[in-house]
């Protein structure tokens, strides 16, 4: 086994498909994991905006195993996620939310840049699913691909049954949609007001 530190950018920049094995559980992160993740990202964003960059966000362990031949012409390499699928999925949900907030505020350059960390450019021998960087478990797949592929208003309309009072409630079983909706609100609030606490009563609507 080869161990090396990589940034999230390095992991997601290259054309690869990250496959969640059938035996892995569905996406499960809740506020206990999402809020510390957001606080780390927010702290880093504030640091960069203030002209510094003193630390990297530690993603945690990510164990990957190649599927099939290492290199096939015209085929996007596939990697099985042995460990770390919850963290990698969270980064993808965060990036999807960031892209949509950028679109909302007409920052198309940011949206386009983020888009490249969510999608591959499929090779001539790939199937249609190869465009997605991450392929979750079957029970999460359709919802997750809606989140990373579609605009925020379309997601709300397609999955309106999961929204209450303009947001996805904490007690939902649809954890990926909750995480996306949570990140969207936190990022949008940060974009408008900077480091100001988002109160729960401010989260409805929008």
URNOR-V631390 format. One record per run of one state. SS is the DSSP state (h for helix, s for strand, l for the rest). FROM is the first residue (numbers start at 1). TO is the last residue. Records with the same first field share a line. If there is no record, write none. Layout:
# URNOR-V631390
SS->FROM-TO / FROM-TO
This chain:
# URNOR-V631390
l->1-7 / 14-15 / 21-30 / 50-62 / 68-76 / 84-84 / 105-107 / 116-118 / 120-127 / 133-133 / 136-137 / 150-151 / 159-159 / 165-166 / 169-174 / 194-199 / 203-206
h->8-13 / 31-49 / 85-104 / 108-115 / 128-131 / 138-149 / 152-158 / 160-162 / 175-193 / 200-202
s->16-20 / 63-67 / 77-83 / 119-119 / 132-132 / 134-135 / 163-164 / 167-168
